[in-house]
Amino acid sequence: MSPYAQLPRPLRRSLVFGVPIALVTAIAVAATASGTSPAPSKPRAAAPEVVGTAVLDEIPLAKFSNSLIPNSVANDRGVHLGIGSDMFPADRKGEFWALTDRGPNGQIKVDGVKRRTFAVPEFNPAIVRVRVAGERVSVLRAIPITTASGKPVTGLPNQAARDEAPYNFNATTPLAFNPSGLDTEGMARAADGSFWLVDEYGPSLIHVSARGKVLTRYVPEGLKLQGADYPVVEALPGILLKRKLNRGFEALTVLPGGDLVLAVQSPLLVPDATAGESSRNVRLLRFSPEEGEVTAEYSYQFDPVHVVDPSETDTSELKLSSLVPVDDDTVLVQERTDKSSRLHRVTLPSGEGILGSRWDDPATSPSYEQVEDLAAADVPVLAKELVVDFGKVPGVPGKIEGIALVGRNTLALINDNDFGMSDGAQAFDEQGRLVDSGVDTRVTHVKLPRPLRG
């Protein structure tokens, strides 16, 4: 852990890039008092800038969970709430709907093989309404996600043949799979007050009532998920069964007209892992809630990884984590690594795109994921226009997973702090308590030089 992370949270929050705010202020005052006039400079074009940063209140995970589902968590192992999987504007200024993922999890190697650990396996994903005021993010209310019979869905994996086997916090004890479990990652609120979520396991699209009850889970054709305590409908393209582990659906939004747009986080493993890991070709889907089906599938290509993140060379680190609606035919698409990200404007064309085409057939060779020159292969790839490179905006944290448009030209960003967890046996002390990473959940407001809406 870095020396910065070992500082008490109140002290960490009083620093600006590791320098005490008071010292920064004193330097500025001294420079002014010296009477030294800065050299004349040419006017610079306006650039994106951070105009506000707020930190989520520290809430013990057991306290949070037990307030929603009494006596559900007995030991939270010192973990605090994290809500950085997505955010969506609420109906009041400064308020947002945010989302947890499946809960605190990590990886520990045992005999050279990585095991997926769940620090608090009883944790249940939740939709959380928050208020951002000044430097504080406070929780106003939370909605637990439950099955048709009112039971917690949990965040545990669904199928032994498809998902990673779950273990306890120190990877010594296997846990049971749960066909109702959800790894929630993207969220949007519909006009009727219900919620739409996406998850990584299926991957799946989930319709949830205003009270958090799963109404329908839409999954790829051929998934054959058995035993879930809610309706499961195979309505998504079967090619999605080729998703990479932990890289299913990550982003979701609702367009003004009511249609949904959702995105796979990473290229599919078609025909194999080698092709998927080296590919930059991902897929977006358009879903009609009224028709209950996918109406279009769009081709989208990442920028080269070194363009998104100059410190990264591994193409497989590229991820698509957030979608933001601008109007009924335009969305903002976020490309990221864990350190940096860029936001592009994309216009959605009419028609079905590549839906039902040969690119949805896993037998096609070369596969969509293997094609380097999409235009030459007659693939109608979405055109995109860069809106902002967050890697060049001082003050924007890493691992941004949720973005909301506030007004005409301000973006609210939320980062996923992974509940303060890190991988490896060192994530917990000898008493089984979390060794916190020191990363806070933050909501960061970025003002753009030009409006995104009229």
N, C-alpha and C positions, 0 to 999 in steps of 0.2 A: 504494500500500500504506500502511496506517495505521502511525504510529510504534510502536504496540504490536506489530504483526506483524513489525517489523524487529528486535525484541529477540531475543536468543538464547533458544531453547526452555526451557532450565532456568530462566532468569529469568522468562519468561512464566508458567511453572507455579508460580512463587512469589508470584504476584499474586492478589488477590481483587478482581475488577472493576477492575483496573488499579492497585490500591493494594497496596504490599508487605505481606505477612502480618505481618512484624515490627512495622510501623507500626500496623496495626490492633490488634495485641496490646498495644502500648505505650499506645495511647489508652485501651483498656479498663482496663488496670492503673492508669493515672493517675486515671481517673474513680473507681475503687474507693478508691484511697488518699486522695482528697480528703475522704472522709467524707460526701459529698453523697448523701443518700438520694433515690431516685427517687420521684416523686409516686405515690400509690396509683392503681392502675388497675383497671378492671373485668376480670374473667376473660374471655378471648377463646376462642371456639370453636376447636378444633384445626383447622389448615389443612395442606394438603399441603406438604411441605418436602423439600429436597435433603438426603440423609443420607450421600452419598458421591459422589466424582468421581474417576475414574481415567483416565489418558491412555495410549493405545496406544504401545508401544515404536516408536522410529524404525527402520524396516527398509528399506534400499534395495530398490527394486522388482526390480532384476536379481538381487540375492541371493536374494530370496524366490522368484521365478519359476524361477531356475536350480536351486534346491534341489528343486523339484517336477518340472520338465522340463529336464534338463541342456542347457545351451547354447541355451536358447530365446530369451533376451534378451541382446543384446550391449551395447546402450546404453539405459539407463533415463532419460537426460537429467536426472538428479538427482531423480527422483520417488521418494517413499517410499510404502509400502503403505498403502492405505485399505480398511477393511472395514465400512463403515457402511450397507450396503444392507438388512440385516435381521439379527435375532438370535433365537435359540431356545434355551431352557434345555437344558443338557446334564445328564448323570446324576450330577454331583457339584456340591456347593454352591460357588458362586463361579465356575462354569465355564459357558460358553455356546458354541453354534455361531454363527458369524457368516458374512457373505457379502460378497464383492466384487461390483461390477457389471462392466460390460464393459471397464473400465480407464480410465486418464486420458484424457479427451476434452474438447474445447471447441469454440468457434466463432470464426472469423476472417472478417471481411468482405473480399471481393476484388471490386473493381469494383461495390461496393454490394450484393453478394449474399453471404449467410452460407454458409460452408463448414464442414462437420463435420470436426474434426481429431482424430486419434488420435496422442497423443504417443509411445506405445509400442505400435505395432500388433501386435507379437508377443505382447503380454500375453494370458494365458489366465485366465478367471474361475476362482475357487476357493472352496471351502467351508473355513472356518478355525475351528479350536477354540481358544478363548482362556480364560485365567484372569484374573479380576479380584481383585486383592489390594492393599489399601491404595490408593495413588494410581497404581498401575501396571496396565496391561492387557498381558499377555504372550501370545505365540503358542505354543501347545503342539504343534499339528500342523496340517497343511493337506492338502486333497484336491483335486487338479486335476480339472476337469470335462473329460471326454474323449469322443470319438466311439466308435462300436461297434468300430472297428479300433484304438482306443487313441490316436488323434491328438488334439491340442488342438482344442477347439471354436473358440477365439478369441472376441473380443468384436466382431468386424466385422459390419456389416449384411448382410442376406440377399439382398434382391432390389432390382435397380435401379429397377423400376417402383413400388416401395412404400416403400423406405427412403431415408434421406439418403445421398448419395454420400460415401464416406470419403476423407479426404486425410491426408497426413502432418502432422507437428507444426506446420509453418508454412504449411499450406494451399497449397503449391506443386506437390505431386505427388499425383495420384490413386492410390488404393489399390484393390485388387480386392475385390469383394463375396465373401462366404463363406456359402453356404446353411446351413452347420452352425453359424454364429456365434450367440451368445446374449448378450442384454443382461439378465443375471440381476438380479432385484430383490427377490424374496420367497422365503422358505425355511421349510420345516418338516421335522422328522425323524419318520419313521414308526416304529411299534413294532418292525418287523423290521430297523431299522438303515439302511434306504434313505432317500433324501431326495426331497422334492418341491420344485421350484423354479418360479417364474413368470418370464416374460421380456416385454420391451416390444416386441420386433420383430413377433412374430406377430400379435397377442399369443399367447403359448402357455403351456401347463402342461407341465412336464418331470419325468419320473420318472427318478431317478438312483440307481445302485447305491451301496452303502456305500463302494465304492472310487472313485466319481466317474464311472462310465461311464453315458452316456445310454442308458436302456433304451427309452423311448418319449417322443416329443414330440407332445403333443396341440395341434392348431391349429384355427382356425375353418374351417368348411365353405367351400370355394371358394378357399382360399389358394393351392393348387397350387404348393407349395414343392417344387422339384426339385433333386436333387443332394446332399441332406444325407446325411451318413455315419452315419445311425442311422434307426430306424423313425419315420415321421411319420404320424399318424392325424388325419384331419379329424373331430373329435368335438365341437367347440365351436360355439355359435351363429354363423351366418354374419354376423350384424349386427356382430360384433366386428371385422370387416374395416374398419369405419368409425372405428377408433381414431385419435386424434390422434398425430402423430409424437412419439416419445419419451414417450408417455403411454398405453402399453399396460397390461398387468397389473403392479401394483406391490406388492400385498399378498397374503399367503397364510398360512393356518394350518391345522392339523389338529385336528379335534374329538376328544374322548376316545373316541368310538365309531368313529373311523377316517375319517369323511368329511372332505373338504377344503372350505374356504371361501376363495375368491379374489375379488379386487376389481380393477376397472378404475380406473386412477389418476384419470382425468378423464372428463367427459361425452363420449360419442361425437359425431362430426361428422355428425349426422343432422338434416335432410337435407344440411347444408353446414357449413362452418367457422364462419360467423356464428352459427348456432344453437348449435353446440357450445361456442364460446368464451363465450357468455353464459349457458349453462345451469348449473343446480346439481343436475341429476338424473344420478346415476351408477348403476352396476349391480354387484351382487355375485352370484357363482355358487356353487352347491353341487355338488360333484363326488364321485361314488362310485368310489373306486379298484377296488372289487370288481366293479362293473358296467362300469367304463371309460367312463362317460358323465356328462353334466350332469343332475342330477335336479331342480334348482330354480334359478330366477333371481329375485333380489330387487331391488326398487326402493328406492333410498336417496337422500335429499336432503341436500346440504350446508346448513349454516347460511349466512346471508349472509356475504360475505367480510369485512365490517367487524366482524362478531361474532367470527370466528375470529382476525382480525388487524386491530386498530383502525388500523394504519398503512397498510392496503392498500385500494384501491378497485376493483381489477381482478378481476372474478369468475373469469377464466381462470387466476388464480394458485392457486385452490383445488385441493388434491390429496388423495387418499386413499392413505396410505403404509403403514399397519400394521394388522394384525388380531391380536387376542389371545384365545385360548379361555378361557372361564370354566367352562362345563360343556357338555353335549352340545347345548344349544339356545341358548346365550348366548355372544356374542363382544363384545369391545371394539373399536370402530372409531375410528381416528385421522383427523381432518380437519386439514389443515395448509396453511400457505404456507411459504416458505423461512425465515420469521422466527418464526412462532408456530404453536401447534397445540392442539387440544382432543381429549379422549378421551371417547367415548360408549359406554354399555352398550346392546346391542341383543339382543332375543330373536328368534330365527329361527322363523317359524311353520311349520306343517306345510303340505304341498301344494307345487305347482310354481311358485307366484308368477306372474310374467309370462312364464315360459318358454313359447315357442311361441305366444304371444298376438300380437295385432296390433302390439304394441310392439316385436316382433322383426322386423317387416316394414319395410324402409326406405322403402316407398311410402306408409306410413301418414302422414296429414296431419291435424292437426299431429302431429309426431313426439313420442315420449316425451320427448326432450330439450327440445322447445319448450313442453311443458305447464308452466305456472306453478303452478296449483292441482291437485295430483295427486289429492286426495280428490274434488274435483268431477268429475274425469275418470275416477273409479272405478278409480284405480290403487292397489293395496294397498301403500302405502309403509311401510317399516319404522319403527316407533316407536323413539325413542331417548331416553336419559337421560344427562345430562352427569355424568361421573365426575370429571374434573379439567381445568382450563384451564391448560396449561403456561405460557402467556404471563404468568400471574399468580404463577408460582412462581420466585422469584429463584434464579439459578444454573443454570437449564435452558438449554442452548444452542439455536441455531436448527437448522433442517433435520434434525429427528429423523426417521429412516426405519425404525428397528427398535425394538420394545417387547416386553418379556417380563415376565410376572407371576412374582414371586419370593415364595413364601410366600402369606400371606393378604392382605397390604395394602401390598406394596412392588413398585414397578415399576422395571425396569432399562431405560434408554433408551440408544440408540446413534445418533450423528449421522453423516451422510455428509459428509466433508470434501472430497469430489471430488479426492482424491489431492493436495490442496494447489494445484489448478489454478484458474485464472480464465480468462474469455473474453478474446479480443483478442490481437493480435500481441505485446503487452507481457507475455504469460504466460511468454515465454522470453527469455533475454538474447542477446547477440550470438554467444555460443558455443553457442547452442541448449540451454542449461541452464535448468531450471525456476526461475522467480522465485516462490518459495513464498508462498502466500496467508497463511500464519501460522495457519491453522485446523487444530487437532488433531482426531483421532478420539478421542472421549471416551465412556466408559460412565458414565452418571449414574443414581444410585439415588434414587428419589423415594418417600417414605413417605406413604401416604394416611391420613386420620383414621379411616376406617372400612374394615373388611375387604371384599374383593371375593369371597372364598370363605368358606364356613363352616368 
